[in-house]
Amino acid sequence: MSKNHYHAREAAAALLKMAKTTSDPAVAVGLIEAASKLKDEAGELSPPVTVQPPDVYPDDVQPKED
């Protein structure tokens, strides 16, 4: 995920938190709409990338011995 997508999603999450805390329904609607727009622009999340150190093997794979 690019840095821009990450920041857009973080900003959208912050807007949703603010919308939950406000008592003004009009402000809450505006914040929710802004968060929705940011999330739409950021797009879908990419699948997580798992990185294992070279000396770690999954349970079903054993290292070749010399």
Phi and psi in degrees as GROMACS dihedral restraints (atoms count N, CA, C in turn):
[ dihedral_restraints ]
;  ai    aj    ak    al  type     phi  dphi    fc
    3     4     5     6     1   -73.2    20    10
    4     5     6     7     1   163.4    20    10
    6     7     8     9     1   -62.5    20    10
    7     8     9    10     1   -36.6    20    10
    9    10    11    12     1   -64.4    20    10
   10    11    12    13     1   -41.3    20    10
   12    13    14    15     1   -65.3    20    10
   13    14    15    16     1   -40.7    20    10
   15    16    17    18     1   -60.8    20    10
   16    17    18    19     1   -47.9    20    10
   18    19    20    21     1   -67.3    20    10
   19    20    21    22     1   -35.7    20    10
   21    22    23    24     1   -64.6    20    10
   22    23    24    25     1   -41.9    20    10
   24    25    26    27     1   -68.7    20    10
   25    26    27    28     1   -37.5    20    10
   27    28    29    30     1   -64.7    20    10
   28    29    30    31     1   -41.5    20    10
   30    31    32    33     1   -65.2    20    10
   31    32    33    34     1   -39.7    20    10
   33    34    35    36     1   -63.0    20    10
   34    35    36    37     1   -40.9    20    10
   36    37    38    39     1   -63.8    20    10
   37    38    39    40     1   -39.5    20    10
   39    40    41    42     1   -65.5    20    10
   40    41    42    43     1   -39.8    20    10
   42    43    44    45     1   -63.4    20    10
   43    44    45    46     1   -40.0    20    10
   45    46    47    48     1   -65.6    20    10
   46    47    48    49     1   -38.3    20    10
   48    49    50    51     1   -63.1    20    10
   49    50    51    52     1   -41.3    20    10
   51    52    53    54     1   -65.0    20    10
   52    53    54    55     1   -38.2    20    10
   54    55    56    57     1   -63.1    20    10
   55    56    57    58     1   -35.3    20    10
   57    58    59    60     1   -68.6    20    10
   58    59    60    61     1   -29.4    20    10
   60    61    62    63     1   -90.3    20    10
   61    62    63    64     1   -16.8    20    10
   63    64    65    66     1   -79.3    20    10
   64    65    66    67     1   150.2    20    10
   66    67    68    69     1  -100.9    20    10
   67    68    69    70     1    -4.9    20    10
   69    70    71    72     1   -92.6    20    10
   70    71    72    73     1   113.9    20    10
   72    73    74    75     1   -60.8    20    10
   73    74    75    76     1   -34.8    20    10
   75    76    77    78     1   -66.7    20    10
   76    77    78    79     1   -40.1    20    10
   78    79    80    81     1   -66.8    20    10
   79    80    81    82     1   -42.0    20    10
   81    82    83    84     1   -60.1    20    10
   82    83    84    85     1   -43.6    20    10
   84    85    86    87     1   -62.2    20    10
   85    86    87    88     1   -44.2    20    10
   87    88    89    90     1   -62.2    20    10
   88    89    90    91     1   -41.7    20    10
   90    91    92    93     1   -66.6    20    10
   91    92    93    94     1   -40.8    20    10
   93    94    95    96     1   -65.7    20    10
   94    95    96    97     1   -41.5    20    10
   96    97    98    99     1   -64.1    20    10
   97    98    99   100     1   -41.0    20    10
   99   100   101   102     1   -64.5    20    10
  100   101   102   103     1   -40.4    20    10
  102   103   104   105     1   -64.7    20    10
  103   104   105   106     1   -41.1    20    10
  105   106   107   108     1   -62.6    20    10
  106   107   108   109     1   -42.5    20    10
  108   109   110   111     1   -63.5    20    10
  109   110   111   112     1   -43.5    20    10
  111   112   113   114     1   -62.1    20    10
  112   113   114   115     1   -44.0    20    10
  114   115   116   117     1   -65.5    20    10
  115   116   117   118     1   -37.6    20    10
  117   118   119   120     1   -64.1    20    10
  118   119   120   121     1   -41.1    20    10
  120   121   122   123     1   -69.3    20    10
  121   122   123   124     1   -32.9    20    10
  123   124   125   126     1   -72.1    20    10
  124   125   126   127     1   -28.9    20    10
  126   127   128   129     1    84.8    20    10
  127   128   129   130     1  -173.7    20    10
  129   130   131   132     1   -74.5    20    10
  130   131   132   133     1   153.5    20    10
  132   133   134   135     1   -73.5    20    10
  133   134   135   136     1   139.4    20    10
  135   136   137   138     1   -79.4    20    10
  136   137   138   139     1   156.7    20    10
  138   139   140   141     1   -62.6    20    10
  139   140   141   142     1   146.8    20    10
  141   142   143   144     1   -64.8    20    10
  142   143   144   145     1   143.6    20    10
  144   145   146   147     1  -100.9    20    10
  145   146   147   148     1   124.0    20    10
  147   148   149   150     1  -105.6    20    10
  148   149   150   151     1   130.5    20    10
  150   151   152   153     1  -119.8    20    10
  151   152   153   154     1   125.1    20    10
  153   154   155   156     1  -110.4    20    10
  154   155   156   157     1   142.8    20    10
  156   157   158   159     1   -61.5    20    10
  157   158   159   160     1   154.8    20    10
  159   160   161   162     1   -62.8    20    10
  160   161   162   163     1   -21.4    20    10
  162   163   164   165     1   -92.4    20    10
  163   164   165   166     1     9.6    20    10
  165   166   167   168     1  -111.4    20    10
  166   167   168   169     1   128.4    20    10
  168   169   170   171     1  -119.9    20    10
  169   170   171   172     1   146.8    20    10
  171   172   173   174     1   -61.0    20    10
  172   173   174   175     1   161.1    20    10
  174   175   176   177     1   -59.3    20    10
  175   176   177   178     1   -32.5    20    10
  177   178   179   180     1   -90.0    20    10
  178   179   180   181     1     2.3    20    10
  180   181   182   183     1  -125.0    20    10
  181   182   183   184     1   126.4    20    10
  183   184   185   186     1  -109.2    20    10
  184   185   186   187     1   147.3    20    10
  186   187   188   189     1   -68.4    20    10
  187   188   189   190     1   150.0    20    10
  189   190   191   192     1   -76.0    20    10
  190   191   192   193     1   133.3    20    10
  192   193   194   195     1   -98.2    20    10
  193   194   195   196     1   140.2    20    10
